[in-house]
Amino acid sequence: MIDPAVMPWLLAAVPMIGAAASLLFWSDAERLKQSALVWSLISIAPVIGFTGHLTMPPEGFLSLYLLPLAALVSILGQPVQPEHRLSWVLTLAWLGLGLGILAGGDLAGRLFLMVLLLSIIVRLSRHHTELWPISWWGIGLFSFAILCIALSVLTGPPVSSVASLVTCAILLPLLPFHDGHLTVLTRLPGNLPTFIVVLLPVIGQHEVSGVLTAVPEVVAWAVGLFALIGALYGALKALVQTRVRLLLAYGSLSLYSLVWWFLVTTREATPRMALLVGAVGLATSGLLLGWQVIRTRYGDDVDPQAISGLAAAMPQYAVLLSLTALAAMGLPPFGVFAGFTGLLLISTHPTTIGLGLALLAWLSASWYLMQMVQQLLFGPRRPDIRYTELLPTETAALAIVVCALLILGLAPADLFTFGQPAQTTGAFTHVLTWNR
């Protein structure tokens, strides 16, 4: 029988070993990418083998399975270029830390989270530019999150519970702690944004389940208010964006804010909540992969309004991008729709105004995402642009995302619960109990 305290370390060890092993191929970018892909696949094996020995969190084990999949597609969809080597290695390292956080409910999980945030800060610092001052806010927020983690360990309630809640609001973005989310999606290089848009929110959702019940009622009420404001703010900001990555960052902020509103109305984490968070992250990751295709062919600073007519020249790309966008809009039968409607059905005390604002934010996604897709795929075909169809790896990455979102939408809500009794609180609750 394996000691449960060892489980997080075992799950984290496999991707970490993979990151170290991949460094042996540093001089050959193609072999390094292949190594990273193989180790991403191998990382699924211990998740399958050890979940039966873990105490099941209230949201189930879906997040544990999504992280290796997100790492795999983020690496698979990137072109083989030497400047992406460090990003592939970091993806494996962050995958290991993420698995350790999701599987660990004690101080080991806090240690993994602090190391993850510190490494993100270092990476953002290397890519900071004065032309993008918002990145300083992101770096500052992640530094503040590390301080909050330390406070949650060293202090008692209510300071520890509020510090834990702020940490969760930075990971699973909530207004006004959303600049970290915007920064990692716009400033991190290579495939890292396509992976971290899944990684940080699922960690935040995992951690918050036991925190919201420990904070005062007035704090929970304020969280619900900021969630509704954030949902509308993110939708409105997405509507006026001309940069695709900022549009996707604000759009995902709007949808993640709805998760916070559902958390306040239900006061508990459920498998449907994990489904919504994972599906939003995976759909956003797929759209970022789709935009990476454009950036690879036409440059990082290409104006999306200068690209049109891709549907006729790149039919595979048009089909996969359209399906991913439909999933991100929350249309059936994909995972975002299943998660959103499932949470609507179990919400016990939603106000009429709150419900109306949540539906408005959800419907707004159809506007700005469809506008983005329509601009790229349709319109006049320009003779001065060279159109190149998807590479096999790009096709595979986008196809995996679409299939995963379809499975999440059609699968039973309790597919990843395995019939185990769920623990009643999240990971931070262990710290809160220890402080008492």
C-alpha positions as CSV (number, residue, x, y, z in Angstrom):
1,M,0.0,0.0,0.0
2,I,1.4,3.4,-1.1
3,D,1.5,6.1,1.6
4,P,-1.0,8.8,0.4
5,A,1.6,11.5,1.5
6,V,3.9,10.2,-1.2
7,M,1.4,10.4,-4.0
8,P,1.9,14.0,-5.0
9,W,5.6,13.5,-5.2
10,L,5.2,10.4,-7.4
11,L,2.8,12.2,-9.8
12,A,5.1,15.2,-10.0
13,A,8.2,13.0,-10.5
14,V,7.3,11.6,-13.9
15,P,7.0,14.9,-15.8
16,M,10.0,16.3,-13.9
17,I,12.1,13.4,-15.0
18,G,10.8,13.9,-18.5
19,A,11.9,17.6,-18.4
20,A,15.4,16.6,-17.2
21,A,15.6,13.8,-19.8
22,S,14.5,16.2,-22.6
23,L,17.5,18.4,-21.9
24,L,19.7,15.7,-23.2
25,F,18.4,16.6,-26.7
26,W,18.9,20.4,-26.3
27,S,21.0,20.6,-29.5
28,D,18.3,19.0,-31.6
29,A,15.0,20.9,-31.3
30,E,13.0,18.2,-33.2
31,R,14.1,15.4,-30.9
32,L,13.5,17.5,-27.9
33,K,10.0,18.2,-29.0
34,Q,9.4,14.4,-29.6
35,S,10.8,13.7,-26.1
36,A,8.5,16.2,-24.5
37,L,5.5,14.7,-26.3
38,V,6.4,11.2,-25.2
39,W,6.8,12.3,-21.6
40,S,3.5,14.1,-21.7
41,L,1.9,10.8,-22.7
42,I,3.8,8.9,-20.1
43,S,2.6,11.3,-17.4
44,I,-1.0,10.1,-17.9
45,A,0.0,6.5,-16.7
46,P,0.6,7.4,-13.1
47,V,-2.5,9.5,-13.0
48,I,-4.5,6.5,-14.1
49,G,-2.7,4.2,-11.7
50,F,-2.8,6.3,-8.6
51,T,-6.2,8.1,-8.6
52,G,-7.7,5.0,-6.9
53,H,-5.4,5.6,-4.0
54,L,-6.1,9.3,-3.6
55,T,-8.8,11.0,-1.5
56,M,-11.2,12.3,-4.1
57,P,-11.8,16.1,-4.0
58,P,-15.4,17.4,-4.3
59,E,-14.9,18.2,-8.0
60,G,-13.6,14.7,-8.9
61,F,-10.4,13.8,-10.8
62,L,-11.1,15.4,-14.1
63,S,-8.5,18.1,-13.6
64,L,-5.8,15.5,-13.1
65,Y,-6.6,14.0,-16.5
66,L,-6.9,17.3,-18.3
67,L,-3.4,18.6,-17.4
68,P,-1.4,16.0,-19.3
69,L,-3.8,16.3,-22.2
70,A,-3.3,20.1,-22.2
71,A,0.4,19.8,-22.1
72,L,0.4,17.3,-25.0
73,V,-1.7,19.4,-27.3
74,S,0.2,22.6,-26.4
75,I,3.5,21.1,-27.4
76,L,2.1,19.2,-30.4
77,G,0.7,22.3,-32.0
78,Q,3.9,24.3,-31.9
79,P,6.3,24.4,-34.8
80,V,9.8,23.0,-34.4
81,Q,11.9,26.0,-33.7
82,P,15.0,26.4,-31.4
83,E,13.5,29.3,-29.5
84,H,10.7,27.0,-28.3
85,R,12.9,24.5,-26.6
86,L,12.8,26.0,-23.1
87,S,9.0,26.4,-23.3
88,W,8.7,22.6,-24.0
89,V,10.9,21.8,-21.0
90,L,9.0,24.2,-18.8
91,T,5.7,22.7,-19.9
92,L,6.8,19.3,-18.5
93,A,8.1,20.9,-15.3
94,W,4.9,22.9,-14.7
95,L,2.9,19.8,-15.5
96,G,4.7,18.0,-12.7
97,L,4.1,20.8,-10.3
98,G,0.4,21.0,-11.3
99,L,-0.1,17.3,-10.7
100,G,1.6,17.6,-7.4
101,I,-0.7,20.5,-6.4
102,L,-3.9,18.7,-7.4
103,A,-2.9,15.5,-5.7
104,G,-1.5,17.0,-2.5
105,G,-3.6,18.5,0.3
106,D,-0.9,19.5,2.8
107,L,2.2,21.6,2.9
108,A,3.7,19.7,0.0
109,G,0.9,21.2,-2.2
110,R,1.7,24.7,-0.9
111,L,5.4,24.1,-1.7
112,F,4.6,23.0,-5.3
113,L,2.4,26.0,-5.8
114,M,5.0,28.5,-4.6
115,V,7.7,27.0,-6.8
116,L,5.3,27.1,-9.8
117,L,4.4,30.8,-9.2
118,L,8.1,31.7,-8.7
119,S,9.1,30.0,-12.0
120,I,6.3,31.9,-13.8
121,I,7.5,35.2,-12.3
122,V,11.1,34.5,-13.5
123,R,9.8,33.6,-17.0
124,L,7.7,36.7,-17.2
125,S,10.5,38.9,-16.0
126,R,12.7,37.6,-18.9
127,H,10.0,38.6,-21.4
128,H,8.9,41.9,-19.9
129,T,8.9,45.0,-22.1
130,E,8.2,48.6,-21.3
131,L,5.8,48.6,-24.3
132,W,3.6,46.2,-22.3
133,P,3.4,47.7,-18.8
134,I,0.5,45.5,-17.8
135,S,3.1,42.7,-17.3
136,W,4.4,44.4,-14.2
137,W,0.9,44.1,-12.7
138,G,0.9,40.4,-13.5
139,I,4.3,39.8,-12.0
140,G,3.3,41.8,-8.9
141,L,0.1,39.7,-8.5
142,F,1.9,36.4,-8.7
143,S,4.4,37.7,-6.1
144,F,1.5,38.7,-3.9
145,A,0.0,35.2,-4.4
146,I,3.2,33.7,-2.9
147,L,2.9,36.0,0.1
148,C,-0.7,35.0,0.5
149,I,0.2,31.3,0.5
150,A,2.8,32.0,3.2
151,L,0.1,33.8,5.2
152,S,-2.3,31.0,4.8
153,V,0.2,28.6,6.4
154,L,1.6,30.9,9.1
155,T,-1.6,32.6,10.4
156,G,-5.0,31.6,11.6
157,P,-8.6,32.5,10.5
158,P,-9.8,34.9,9.3
159,V,-6.5,36.1,7.8
160,S,-5.5,32.7,6.5
161,S,-8.9,32.1,4.8
162,V,-8.9,35.6,3.1
163,A,-5.3,35.1,2.0
164,S,-6.2,31.7,0.5
165,L,-9.2,33.3,-1.2
166,V,-7.0,36.0,-2.8
167,T,-4.6,33.3,-4.0
168,C,-7.5,31.4,-5.7
169,A,-8.7,34.7,-7.2
170,I,-5.3,35.2,-8.9
171,L,-5.2,31.6,-10.2
172,L,-8.8,31.3,-11.3
173,P,-9.0,34.9,-12.5
174,L,-11.5,37.2,-10.7
175,L,-11.8,41.0,-11.0
176,P,-9.7,42.9,-9.7
177,F,-7.0,40.2,-9.5
178,H,-7.1,39.3,-13.2
179,D,-4.0,41.0,-14.5
180,G,-1.9,37.9,-13.9
181,H,-4.2,35.9,-16.2
182,L,-3.9,38.6,-18.9
183,T,-0.1,38.7,-18.5
184,V,0.6,35.0,-18.9
185,L,-1.6,34.7,-21.9
186,T,0.0,37.7,-23.7
187,R,3.6,37.7,-22.6
188,L,4.7,34.1,-22.1
189,P,6.5,32.7,-25.2
190,G,6.0,29.6,-27.3
191,N,3.3,27.1,-26.2
192,L,3.2,28.2,-22.6
193,P,0.0,30.3,-22.9
194,T,-1.9,27.4,-24.4
195,F,-1.0,25.2,-21.4
196,I,-1.2,27.7,-18.6
197,V,-4.7,28.8,-19.5
198,V,-5.7,25.3,-18.4
199,L,-3.1,24.9,-15.6
200,L,-3.7,27.9,-13.3
201,P,-7.5,28.0,-13.4
202,V,-7.9,24.2,-12.6
203,I,-5.5,24.7,-9.7
204,G,-7.5,27.7,-8.5
205,Q,-10.8,25.9,-8.8
206,H,-9.4,22.9,-6.9
207,E,-8.1,25.1,-4.1
208,V,-11.2,27.3,-3.7
209,S,-13.7,24.6,-2.8
210,G,-13.0,24.6,1.0
211,V,-12.1,28.3,1.2
212,L,-15.4,30.0,0.3
213,T,-17.2,28.4,3.2
214,A,-14.5,29.6,5.7
215,V,-14.7,33.3,4.8
216,P,-17.3,35.7,6.4
217,E,-20.6,36.1,4.6
218,V,-19.9,39.6,3.6
219,V,-16.7,38.5,1.8
220,A,-18.6,35.8,-0.1
221,W,-21.2,38.4,-1.1
222,A,-18.4,40.7,-2.4
223,V,-17.0,37.8,-4.4
224,G,-20.3,37.2,-6.0
225,L,-20.6,40.9,-6.9
226,F,-17.1,41.1,-8.4
227,A,-17.8,37.8,-10.3
228,L,-20.8,39.4,-12.1
229,I,-19.0,42.6,-12.7
230,G,-16.0,40.7,-14.0
231,A,-18.2,38.6,-16.3
232,L,-19.6,41.7,-18.0
233,Y,-16.3,43.6,-17.9
234,G,-14.4,40.7,-19.6
235,A,-17.1,40.4,-22.3
236,L,-17.1,44.1,-23.0
237,K,-13.3,44.3,-23.2
238,A,-13.2,41.3,-25.5
239,L,-15.7,43.0,-27.8
240,V,-13.4,46.0,-28.4
241,Q,-10.1,44.1,-28.7
242,T,-8.1,44.1,-32.0
243,R,-5.4,41.7,-30.6
244,V,-6.5,38.1,-30.6
245,R,-4.6,37.0,-27.5
246,L,-6.1,39.8,-25.5
247,L,-9.6,39.0,-26.9
248,L,-9.2,35.4,-25.7
249,A,-7.7,36.5,-22.4
250,Y,-10.7,38.8,-21.6
251,G,-13.2,36.3,-23.0
252,S,-11.9,33.5,-20.8
253,L,-11.9,36.0,-17.8
254,S,-15.6,36.5,-18.5
255,L,-16.4,32.8,-18.5
256,Y,-14.2,32.1,-15.5
257,S,-16.0,34.9,-13.6
258,L,-19.2,32.9,-14.1
259,V,-17.6,30.0,-12.2
260,W,-17.0,32.3,-9.2
261,W,-20.7,33.3,-9.3
262,F,-21.8,29.7,-9.4
263,L,-19.4,29.0,-6.5
264,V,-21.0,31.7,-4.4
265,T,-24.6,30.5,-5.2
266,T,-23.8,26.8,-4.5
267,R,-21.1,27.2,-1.9
268,E,-19.5,23.9,-2.9
269,A,-17.3,22.5,-5.7
270,T,-18.9,19.9,-7.9
271,P,-17.9,17.8,-10.9
272,R,-19.9,20.2,-13.1
273,M,-17.8,23.1,-11.9
274,A,-14.6,21.3,-12.7
275,L,-16.1,20.4,-16.1
276,L,-16.8,24.1,-16.8
277,V,-13.4,25.3,-15.7
278,G,-11.6,22.6,-17.7
279,A,-13.7,23.0,-20.8
280,V,-13.3,26.8,-20.9
281,G,-9.5,26.4,-20.4
282,L,-9.3,23.7,-23.1
283,A,-11.4,25.6,-25.6
284,T,-9.3,28.8,-25.0
285,S,-6.2,26.7,-25.4
286,G,-7.5,25.4,-28.8
287,L,-8.3,29.0,-30.0
288,L,-4.8,30.0,-29.0
289,L,-3.4,27.1,-31.0
290,G,-5.5,28.3,-33.9
291,W,-4.1,31.7,-33.6
292,Q,-0.6,30.3,-33.4
293,V,-1.1,28.8,-36.8
294,I,-1.6,32.4,-38.1
295,R,1.4,33.7,-36.2
296,T,3.6,30.9,-37.5
297,R,2.8,31.8,-41.1
298,Y,2.5,35.6,-41.0
299,G,4.5,36.7,-38.0
300,D,3.9,37.5,-34.3
301,D,2.7,41.0,-34.9
302,V,0.3,40.3,-37.7
303,D,-2.9,42.3,-37.7
304,P,-5.9,39.9,-37.7
305,Q,-7.9,42.4,-39.8
306,A,-5.3,41.9,-42.5
307,I,-6.0,38.2,-42.8
308,S,-9.1,36.9,-44.5
309,G,-10.4,34.2,-46.9
310,L,-8.8,31.3,-45.1
311,A,-11.9,29.0,-45.4
312,A,-11.5,28.4,-49.1
313,A,-7.7,28.0,-49.0
314,M,-7.3,26.2,-45.7
315,P,-10.5,24.0,-45.3
316,Q,-9.1,21.8,-42.5
317,Y,-8.1,24.8,-40.5
318,A,-11.5,26.4,-41.1
319,V,-13.4,23.4,-39.9
320,L,-11.3,22.8,-36.8
321,L,-11.2,26.5,-35.8
322,S,-14.9,26.8,-36.3
323,L,-15.7,23.8,-34.1
324,T,-13.3,25.0,-31.4
325,A,-15.0,28.4,-31.5
326,L,-18.5,26.9,-31.3
327,A,-17.3,24.9,-28.2
328,A,-15.9,28.1,-26.6
329,M,-19.2,29.9,-27.2
330,G,-21.0,27.4,-25.0
331,L,-23.0,25.7,-27.8
332,P,-24.1,22.1,-27.5
333,P,-22.9,19.3,-27.5
334,F,-19.5,20.5,-26.2
335,G,-18.2,20.7,-22.6
336,V,-18.7,24.4,-21.9
337,F,-22.4,24.0,-22.6
338,A,-22.7,20.9,-20.4
339,G,-20.8,22.6,-17.5
340,F,-22.8,25.9,-17.7
341,T,-26.2,24.3,-18.0
342,G,-25.4,21.8,-15.3
343,L,-24.4,24.5,-12.9
344,L,-27.5,26.5,-13.7
345,L,-29.7,23.5,-12.7
346,I,-28.0,23.0,-9.4
347,S,-27.7,26.7,-8.4
348,T,-29.8,27.0,-5.3
349,H,-30.1,30.7,-4.7
350,P,-29.4,32.7,-7.9
351,T,-31.0,36.1,-8.0
352,T,-32.9,37.2,-11.1
353,I,-30.5,40.0,-11.8
354,G,-27.5,37.8,-11.3
355,L,-28.9,35.1,-13.5
356,G,-29.7,37.6,-16.2
357,L,-26.2,39.1,-16.1
358,A,-24.6,35.6,-16.2
359,L,-26.7,34.7,-19.3
360,L,-25.8,38.0,-21.0
361,A,-22.1,37.4,-20.4
362,W,-22.4,33.8,-21.8
363,L,-24.3,35.0,-24.9
364,S,-21.7,37.8,-25.5
365,A,-19.1,35.1,-26.1
366,S,-21.0,34.2,-29.3
367,W,-20.5,37.7,-30.6
368,Y,-16.8,38.4,-30.1
369,L,-15.7,34.8,-30.9
370,M,-17.8,34.6,-34.0
371,Q,-16.6,38.0,-35.1
372,M,-13.0,36.8,-34.7
373,V,-13.6,33.6,-36.7
374,Q,-15.6,35.3,-39.4
375,Q,-12.8,37.8,-40.0
376,L,-10.2,35.1,-40.4
377,L,-12.1,32.6,-42.4
378,F,-14.3,34.6,-44.7
379,G,-14.1,37.8,-46.7
380,P,-12.0,38.4,-49.9
381,R,-9.1,36.1,-50.6
382,R,-6.0,38.3,-50.9
383,P,-3.5,37.6,-53.7
384,D,-0.6,39.0,-51.8
385,I,-1.0,36.4,-49.0
386,R,0.4,32.9,-49.2
387,Y,-2.1,30.3,-47.9
388,T,-0.6,27.1,-46.3
389,E,-2.8,24.4,-45.0
390,L,-2.3,22.9,-41.5
391,L,0.7,20.7,-40.8
392,P,-0.1,17.2,-39.6
393,T,0.9,18.1,-36.0
394,E,-1.3,21.2,-36.0
395,T,-4.2,19.2,-37.4
396,A,-3.7,16.6,-34.7
397,A,-3.5,19.1,-31.9
398,L,-6.7,20.9,-32.9
399,A,-8.5,17.7,-33.6
400,I,-7.6,16.4,-30.1
401,V,-9.0,19.6,-28.5
402,V,-12.3,19.3,-30.4
403,C,-12.7,15.6,-29.6
404,A,-11.9,16.2,-25.9
405,L,-14.4,19.0,-25.7
406,L,-17.0,16.8,-27.4
407,I,-16.3,14.0,-24.9
408,L,-16.6,16.4,-22.0
409,G,-20.0,17.5,-23.3
410,L,-21.4,14.0,-23.8
411,A,-19.9,12.1,-20.9
412,P,-21.7,11.6,-17.6
413,A,-21.0,14.3,-15.0
414,D,-19.6,11.8,-12.5
415,L,-17.3,10.0,-15.0
416,F,-14.2,11.0,-13.1
417,T,-15.5,10.4,-9.6
418,F,-15.1,6.6,-9.7
419,G,-17.7,6.1,-6.9
420,Q,-15.4,7.2,-4.2
421,P,-16.6,9.3,-1.2
422,A,-15.6,12.9,-1.8
423,Q,-13.8,14.9,0.8
424,T,-15.8,17.8,2.1
425,T,-13.3,20.6,1.7
426,G,-10.5,21.6,-0.6
427,A,-6.8,21.6,-0.2
428,F,-6.5,24.9,1.7
429,T,-8.9,23.5,4.4
430,H,-6.1,21.3,5.7
431,V,-4.1,24.4,6.4
432,L,-7.0,26.2,8.0
433,T,-7.8,23.2,10.3
434,W,-4.1,23.0,11.3
435,N,-4.2,26.7,12.2
436,R,-7.1,26.2,14.5
